[in-house]
Amino acid sequence: MGDFELGLIPDGKAGASGPQPLWGVADIDTEFSRLISIGAEKIEAVTEVGEGIMVAAVKDPFGNRLGLIQNPHFKASEAR
């Protein structure tokens, strides 16, 4: 994705205390609500962290943390 690579460790242990990547979304309120509706648990509510950037986090049913970010300054078309 945009010259970024995500690697998953198949025998890794579930957890929320390790690396905390953020998944870029266009509408964080909608995505946060959708994740909660399908079984995720709220860790951090949607919060503005400055300059219009919004973040949130949930825990999936396996105990993994999933962070969300809505960044109006990020332009996917410019990512290499």
C-alpha positions as CSV (number, residue, x, y, z in Angstrom):
1,M,0.0,0.0,0.0
2,G,1.7,3.2,-1.1
3,D,5.1,1.5,-0.9
4,F,4.4,0.5,2.7
5,E,4.5,-3.2,3.7
6,L,2.6,-4.8,6.6
7,G,3.9,-8.1,7.8
8,L,2.0,-10.4,10.2
9,I,3.5,-13.0,12.4
10,P,1.3,-16.1,12.3
11,D,2.4,-17.5,15.6
12,G,2.5,-14.1,17.4
13,K,0.7,-13.6,20.7
14,A,-2.4,-11.4,20.9
15,G,-1.9,-8.2,22.9
16,A,-2.4,-4.4,23.1
17,S,0.9,-3.4,24.6
18,G,3.3,-3.8,21.6
19,P,3.5,-1.7,18.5
20,Q,0.5,0.5,17.9
21,P,0.1,1.2,14.2
22,L,-2.8,3.5,13.1
23,W,-5.0,2.6,10.2
24,G,-5.9,5.6,8.1
25,V,-9.6,6.2,7.5
26,A,-11.7,8.8,5.8
27,D,-14.4,9.0,8.4
28,I,-13.2,8.0,11.9
29,D,-16.6,8.3,13.6
30,T,-18.2,5.9,11.1
31,E,-15.4,3.4,11.3
32,F,-15.1,3.5,15.1
33,S,-18.9,2.9,15.4
34,R,-18.7,0.1,12.8
35,L,-15.9,-1.7,14.7
36,I,-17.8,-1.4,18.0
37,S,-20.9,-2.8,16.4
38,I,-19.1,-5.9,15.2
39,G,-17.6,-6.7,18.5
40,A,-14.5,-4.5,19.1
41,E,-14.1,-3.0,22.6
42,K,-13.3,0.7,23.0
43,I,-9.8,1.5,24.2
44,E,-9.7,5.2,23.3
45,A,-12.7,7.3,22.1
46,V,-12.3,9.4,19.0
47,T,-10.2,12.4,20.0
48,E,-8.7,15.4,18.2
49,V,-5.0,15.6,18.8
50,G,-4.4,18.9,16.9
51,E,-4.6,20.4,13.5
52,G,-7.8,18.5,12.7
53,I,-6.1,15.1,13.2
54,M,-8.4,12.6,14.9
55,V,-7.4,9.3,16.6
56,A,-9.1,6.4,18.3
57,A,-8.4,2.8,19.3
58,V,-10.3,-0.5,19.8
59,K,-9.4,-3.9,21.0
60,D,-10.5,-6.8,18.7
61,P,-12.1,-10.0,20.0
62,F,-8.6,-11.6,20.2
63,G,-7.1,-8.9,22.4
64,N,-5.2,-6.9,19.7
65,R,-5.2,-3.2,19.6
66,L,-6.3,-1.5,16.4
67,G,-5.7,2.3,16.1
68,L,-7.5,4.6,13.7
69,I,-6.4,7.9,12.4
70,Q,-8.2,10.5,10.3
71,N,-5.6,13.0,9.0
72,P,-6.9,15.7,6.7
73,H,-3.3,16.6,5.8
74,F,-2.3,13.1,4.5
75,K,-2.6,12.8,0.7
76,A,-2.5,9.1,-0.4
77,S,-1.8,10.2,-4.0
78,E,1.5,11.7,-2.8
79,A,2.7,8.6,-0.8
80,R,5.4,6.7,-2.5
